[in-house]
C-alpha cells in the first residue's frame, strides 16, 4: 500500500523531546562542551555589568554564540540567530530547549562593546594553558609569521586628508573628530607616507597596503606557533602597514607568558632578519634561524652582479677596508641611527680599476657600510647556514602556511567587522578554535613529547618483543635474514 505524507502539523504539542538524545555521540560540539569550561567568563566580565536593570543573557551563552558564529562561518549575527532555532545541536550546545526564547542579534554586538578585547584574550590564553597542561606544547622552539586580513571597507572610502575635497564630504566633521581621537593615542596612519596622507572614512584603523600591485585596505595578523602540535601560542593584530619585524619580540614575550617556558630557538623568514632583531635575540640567548634581510637583497636591483660587502676585508690596525683589487677604502663617517661606519674608495682608484664593472656603477666610486657589530652578524650568518637552521626554515614554509590555511575555513582573511579592536576579537576567536581542534584531536590519540611518563623496563621489554616477533618468524624460514636487515 502506498504511503502518504502526513499533514504539516501532526500534533499540537510534543512531549518527551530530549535534545541530549537527538545529538549524535560523535558530534564535534560534544567534545567542545566536554573539554572547555565556559563558566570562567562570569568572572572576567562581571565588572562590565551593573546591579540594576534588565537581566542580561548569561555571558557563557554569549561566548558560545560567538564561537558558533566563527566555527560555522555564519555570514552575520542576524543569520546566526535565525538559524539557532533550526539547529537542534546548537540549541543543545547553548543549553536551550525547543521552547527557549532566542535573544536578538544585537546582544552580540553590545556584548563585544561592553567586554572589549580582554575577555576574548583571556579565552585564548585559557585554551593555550589547557594545551600546555595536555603536553601539546614544547615551548623551546617557536615559529613566527604574519598574514594580511582584508578590511571590511571599500577602497572608494579612502580620503586624501591633505585635499580640500574632504570638506565637501557629508559628515566629515564627525569623521575628523574620530581621527583626532586616534591622534591622542599616537596611532594615526602608521609607518608610511601613503597612510599619513590617506585614510578610510569607514574604517580609519585599516591601512593601505600594495598587495600584488593593487593598493587595498588591510589589517595584519602576527602569529607564533609551537611546532610540537602546531598550537598557536601568541597572536597580535595590527594595521596592515606595520612591519612584521617590529612585532617579533612582542610575540616572544607573549609566548613565554602564556606557556611559562623559555624560548631557545626562533624560526622566521627573512622579513624578520633585521640587525636589531638579531641583537635582541642575542641578548636573550635565543638562537635565531632567520635569513638575514640584508643578504636577501644583496643581489637585487642595482646591486645585482656586483661584489657583496663580504668581499671587502677589514684591517683593524688602520681601520680600513681592502677591496678585491687590493685597494683600501678609508673610513668616512659613522651613522648613529644605523650603527654603521661608511668606508669610501677614492674616485681615482675606482676609475682606474679593472674590476670596476664588477664592483660599482656609481661614478663617485664604491662605498661600503660596516655594522658596529659585524663580528656578531658573521656568527649569526654561520648559524643560519647550519644544517639544523636549514631544516627549520624548510619546516617553517609548510608549518606556518598550514596554520593560516586552516584559518581560511573561518574566513580569517576578510574582516567581519570594522575597527582594530573588533578584528582583534575575530582573530582571538579563530586562533582559539584552531587550538580547541588540537585539543580534540589529542584526546583521540596518545600524547607524545615532553611531559610523558617515563617508560618502565617492563614496557620496553614488551615493545621490543612486539617489534622482534616479525623478524623471528622471518629468521625461522629464512635463516640469516635478520642479521642482514640490522646491518
N, C-alpha and C positions, 0 to 999 in steps of 0.2 A: 504494500500500500504506500502510495506517495505521501511524503511528509509535507507539511506546510509551515511557513514561518509564523511564529507567534505574533501577537499584537505588539504595538510599540511599548505598552506598559502592561506587563502581565499581572503584576501585583502592585498594590498601592504602597505597602510597607515591606521592608526586608528585615528579617531578624537573623541573628547568628552570623553576621558577616564579620569575620575576624581577619584583619589585614595581615597579621603575622603569618597566617596560613596561605595568604594569597601571594606572598613574595617568595620567590624560589630560594632555595637554600644557598645556592652559589652566586647570588646576586652581589655585584660589587659593593653596593651600598651597605650590605650586611657587614662586610669586612671593615668599611669605614666607620660604621657605628660601633663595631666591636673594639677597634683599635684606638679611636680618637675620642677624647673626653672634651666635649664642647662646653661643659659647665664652667670652665675656667674663665669664660668671657664675662660672667657676672662680676667677678672681682675687678677685671680690667676696665670696665666701663661704668662702674657704679657711680663715679663722681660726675658723669655726664647726665645723670637723671636727677630730677627733683623729688621731693617728698609729697607734693600735692599734684593735682590734675588727674588726667585720664591715665589708666593703666596701659602701659606700652606692650607691644608684642615682646615676648621673652627674648633676650639677647641671643641665647643659643639657637633659637629658631631663625632669627635674622641671619646669623652666621651660616647656618645650614643652607638657607635660601641663596646667600651669596655664593656659597660653594657649588650649589646646583647650577646656578647661572653660568658659571665658568666651566664646570665639569662637563656639562651637556651642551656648552657653546650656544646657549639660547640667545637670540638676537637682541632682545630687550627685556627689561624688568616687567614691562606690561605683559609681554608674551609669556614670561615665566609664570606670573600669577594666573593667567588664563589657562595655562597648561597644568598647573598643580592639581586642580580637582579631577582632571582626566587621568592622572597617573597614580595608580594605587601604591607603587613603590615609593614615589615621592611623599605621598601622604603618610605612609608608614615611617619613612626616614625622618620626617618632620614631627612625628608624634601626633598627627591629626587623625581624625576619623572621617567617615563619609559625610557626617553632618557638621563637621567643623567649619567655622567661618574663615574664609581665606582673606588675609589682610590686603589692603590696597598696595599697588606697586610703589606708591610714594614713600612707603615705610622704609624701603631700602635706601633711597637717596637721602632721606632725613637721618637715617642711622649712620650712613657714611659721613655726613657732615658733622654729626654730633660726636662720633667716635674718633674721627681723624685717622691718620695712618698708624698710630701707635698700637691700636688693638689688633690690626692685621699683621703688624710686625711681630707682636708677641705670639700670634698664632703660628707664623712661620718659624719662629725660634723654638717654640714648644715641639714642633714636629721634628726639627733638626735635633733637638735634645733626645727625642724618642729614638731617632736613628742612631745616635751615639750610644744610647743605652742598649740598643739591639745589636751593637757591634757591627754596624754597617758603615762606620766612618773610621778611617785610619788617622787622618789629621796631619800627618807629617809631610805629605806632598799635596800641592794644590795647583789646579789648572784654572786660569782666568781668561776671559774673553768678553767681548761686547757685541751687541747687535742692535740695529735700528728698529724703532717702532714708529710706524706711520701715524702722524697725529690725526685726530678726528676734526680736521679743519681743511677747508678748500684753499688752494693756492691763490685764489682770487680774493681771499680775505687779507692778503699781505698789503700793508700800507707803508709807504716811504715817510718816515717821521720828519724828514727834512723838506718835504714838499708842502706847498700851500694847499694842495688838493685835499689834504686831510681835514681841513676846516669845512670843506663842503660836504663831508660825510655826515649823515644824520646820526646823532647820538655820539659824536666823537668826544664830547665833553666828559661823558661817563667813562669812555674808553681811556681817555688821557688820565683820569683820576686813578684808574687801575694801574697804569704804567707808573705813576708817581708812587703808589704803594710799593711796587716792585723795586723802585729806586731806593727806598728806605732800607730794604733788605740787602741791597748791593748785588742783586741777581738779574739785572736787566740785560737782555741781549748778549749772551755770553760769547766771548772768545773770538769774534771775527767782525770785520768792518761791515759785512753784509748784514749781520744780525744786530749791529748797533744802529744801522740806518733803517732797517725794515723789521716789521713786527706784524704778527697776525692779529686782526681785530677780534677774531672769535676765540683764539687760544694763544694769548701772549706768551705763555710758558714754552711753547714749542719753538724750535729754531730751524733756520733754513740750512739744509744740507744738500750738496750736489751729489746725488747718487745715480750713477750711470749717465752722467752728463745733464740730467734734468733736475733742477733745484726743487725740493719739496720740503714740507714741514715735518720734522721728525722729533721723536724722543729717542733716548738710548738706554738700554738696559745693560748693566755690568754685572757679570756673574762669576762666582767662584764655585768650582765643582771638585769634590773629593773623588779620586779615581777608583776607590775600592768598590763602591756600589753605585757610583755616579749620583751621590746625594748633593744637591745644591746647598752649600753651607753659608753663602753670603750673596746678597743681591742689593743693587742700588740703581735707581732710575734718575737720569739727568736729561736736560735738553740735548738734542741730537748733536749740537756743535761741540760738546765737551769732548776733549781728547781723552781716550780711554787710559792713556799712560798716567794721567793725573789721578786716577781712581784706584790704582794698583794697591797702594799702601792702605787705603781705607778698607778694601776688600780683605786684605791680610788681617787687619785688626778685627774686623767683623767676624771672620772665620775663627780666629783664635778665641774670641769672646764667646761665640755660640758653641764651639766644640770643646773648649777648655784644653786645647792642645797647642803645641808649638810647631810651627812650620819649619821643615828642614830644606825643602826644595820647592821652588815656584816655577811653573811652566807656562809660557805665554808666547804669542807671536811677536814679530819684530816691532809692532806698533808700541809695545811696552819697553822696547830695548833702548831707553834713553840713558845717558850717563848718570843723571840724577837718580833714576830707579836702581841702577846697578850699585851706586854708592849707598843708597838707603838699605838695600838688601845686605850689602857687606857689613854695615853697622849692626844689623840684626842677626848676623851669622846665618843668613839664608842663601843657599846656592841657587843662582838664577839660571835656568835653562831657557834663555831668551836670546834670539838672534839680535845682534847689535844693530840698531836702527841705522846708524851711520854707514855700516858696511853694506847694507842692502841698497843704499843709494849711491855708492861709490862708482858704479859702472852704469849710471843712468844719466840721461840728458847730456849736458856739456862735459861731464866727467867720464863719459864712455870712451874707452880706448886709450886713456892716459894713465900714467903711473899713479898708483894709490899712495896715500900718505905713509903707509907702512914701508914703502920702498926707500924712504929717507931715514938714514940712521942718525942718532943723536950723539954728539960729542960732549960729554959732561964737563970736560976741562975748559973748553972755550964757549960752551953753551951755544953751539951752532948745529945746524943740520947739514948732512952731507948727501947730495943728490946722487942718482945712479951714474952720472957722468963725472963724479968726483969733485964737483964744485960745492962751495959752502954757502948756506943760507943763513944770513945774520939775523939775530933777534931784533924785532922791530917794536912790538908793543904787546901789552898784556890786557886782555878783555876780562874785566872783573865779572860781568854777568855770566859769560860763557865759561869762565875759568880756564881760558886757553891763551897760549902765547903764540903770536904770529911770527913766523920766520919768513924772510923775503930774500930771494936771489937778486943779484944785480942785473939790471937790464942788459948790460954788456955781455955778461956770462951767458944769459939765456939767448941773446941774439946770435951768438957765435956757436952755440951748442948743436952738435949733430943729432942729439936726441930730442930736440925741441918739439917736434910734431908728436912725439910720444909722451911729452911731459905737460905742455900747457898750450892753450890757444889764446892766452892773454898777451897783448902786445907789450905790457909792462913787465912781464916775466912771471915766474912761478912763485906762489906763496903757499905756506903750509901752516895749518893750525895744530898745535900740540897741546893736549889737555894737561892740566896740572897733575892729574892722577893717571898719567899714561901707563905707568908700570902696572897699576891695578887693572886697568882696562885690558891690557895684554893678557893678564892672568884670566880675566873673565872670558876672553875670546877662546883661550885654551880649553876652558871648561865647556863652552858651547860646542866645541869641535870634538868633545869626548863621545865615546860610544853610548854611554847612558843618556847624555843630553839629546843625542840624535834620536834615540829610541823614544824618549819622552815627547820630543817635538813631533815625531810621526804619530804617536798615540793621540796627541792633542788635536790633530786635524779631524779625526773622526769622533773623538770623545765630545768635544765642545759642539761640533756640528750636530751630533746626535741629541745633545741636550736642547739646543734651540729647535731642532726638527720636531722633537716630541711636543714642544710648546705650540707648534703651528696648529695642532688639532684644537687648541683653545683660542686660536686667532690672536696670539700674543703680538704678532707683527702689525696689528692695527689697533689703535687705542679705542676703547669703548666710550670713554668719557673725555672731557676737556679739562686741562689743568694738571700740573705736575703731580700734585698730591693724589689725585684720582688715578692717574696712570700708575703711580707707585702702588696703590692698593690693588690694582689689576695684576701687577707683576707679583706682588706678595701672594695673591691667591693662586696664580698659575704655578709658581715655584712650589708652593705648599702642596698643591695637588700632585705635582710630579714626585715630591718626596713621599707623599702618602702612598703612591703607587709602588715606590721602592719598598716601603714597609709591608704592603700587602704581598708583594712578590717574595719578600724574605720570609714571611710567615708560611709560605708553601714549600720552602726548601731549607736544608740545614744551613746554619750560619757558619761562615768561614772567615779566617783572618784573625786580626789581633783581638784578644779577649776570649777566645775559645778555650774551654777547659783543656788542661794538659792530658794527652793521651796516655793511658796506662800501658804497662808492659804486656798485660794480657790482651789488650785491644790490638796492640801492634802484632802479636803472635797470630791473632785471628785474621788480621788484614793480610799478613804475609802468606798465611795458609791459603786464603782465598785467591791470592794472586798466583801462587805457585801451583795450584791444582791443575789448570790447563796445561802448564809446562810438564808436570809429572805425567799426565796422560800421553802427551806427545813423546816424551822420552821413553815411555814403555813400548810404543810402537816403532819409534824411530830413534834408536839409541844415539846419543851424542848431539842431538838437535839442540838441547837446552844450552850446552856449553857454547855452541856456535852462536846461538841467539844472544847470550850475555856478552860474548866477545864483540 
